[in-house]
Amino acid sequence: MSAKFVAISVAIALQLGAIVGLILIVNKDNSSVHEQLNSAPNATSLDEDKNNTPRLAMTGSGWRLVEQFSAHYALILEVEAENLSDAKSIAQQLAEPVQDSYNEILVYFFPPDGQGGLPDRRVQWTESTGYVEVNLRSQ
């Protein structure tokens, strides 16, 4: 065998090993995130994931946080709420513990039965505008 063939074989083996390692790491990270989202504690908790990104886990009287996403200093939360008139106060409870970590926080409110697919309300928080509530069904 030539030295060139051996060098190419070693390079391919190293690349395959790196890919397998990354797949294992990503699967491990995703499983811990799903465990956090699917466990609904009865009290407020603020955890940090492996990237030091704050993650919320909350429920309250008549509402619960069902999903959360973050990217590029923005946090998007999905909440099921029985009384949508409480949207702004619920959003404040969710946003205040993590405001220092994000430039924008968007909280989308859905009815508890999950029917309709689209959110009924959105509350947006930014440092410059504060909390802005929008009724999405009236537009």
Secondary structure, DSSP 8 states (H G I E B T S, - for coil): --HHHHHHHHHHHHHHHHHHHHHHHHHHHHHHHHHHHH---SS-EEEE-TTS-EEEE-EETTEEEEEEEEETTEEEEEEEES-GGGHHHHHHHHHGGGGGG-SEEEEEEE-TT-TTSS-SEEEEEETTTEEEEEEGGG-
